[in-house]
């Protein structure tokens, strides 16, 4: 499936977080939703990105914004990752990559000449109306969370 363009409705989903709690996108109508897809729990880039969003949670909360990190590893992996790095927001387990496919981030990747399918680091900012306000493709981690906060402030 292709990436979701700005102005389009974000696909509906329900996924469980590191505590086994189910989160349905529609339950957050009226709020901004930061939905960032990352390749793997507890790797350097994914840890930095998650910790930067964690640090901004108070500022994001003031702007009526919720944050979700999504990867294909299971709830147990997410719980270990969250506990190790003090992450308090939901990390969603998309073990069958169904949601990653809906959002177009399940793509062919290449590493040392080997091709495989995986999550391409992508962030969606979903507006209170459920439509995509902005999308960041092939995210570079440094300063990314700040850029997302700036986009929310400008929206």
C-alpha positions, 0 to 999 in steps of 0.5 A, a space after each residue: 500500500 502507498 504512503 498516506 498523503 497529507 489531507 487524507 484520512 488516516 486508516 483506522 487501527 487497533 493495536 496493543 501497547 507494552 502493557 497489553 492495553 488496546 489503542 484504537 485510533 478513533 478513540 483519540 478523535 479531537 486530539 493530535 496524534 503523533 504516529 511514528 513507525 520505527 524499525 526495532 526496539 532498543 536499537 540506537 536510532 530507535 532509542 534516541 527517537 523514542 527518548 526525544 519524544 518522551 522528553 517532549 511529552 509535557 509540551 505535547 500534552 499542552 497541545 492536546 497531543 498523544 504519541 504512539 511508537 509502532 514497530 513489528 516486535 511483540 508486546 513483551 519486547 515493547 515492555 522491556 524497551 519501555 522499562 529500560 528507557 523510562 518510556 511512558 507513552 504507548 509503544 504499539 505492537 504490530 507483529 503482523 505488520 498489518 498497520 505498517 502496511 496500511 500506512 505504506 511504511 512496510 517496504 523493501 529494504 536492503 542491507 549489505 546487498 540483502 533485500 528484505 521487508 521491514 519498516 521504513 522510519 516514518 512519522 505521521 501527524 494526524 489532526 483532530 479530524 483524523 486526517 494526516 496533517 504532515 508526514 515525514 519520510 525516511 526520518 533522520 532521528 536528530 531533531 525530529 521530535 522537535 520538528 514534529 512539535 513545531 509542526 503541531 504548533 504551526 497547525 
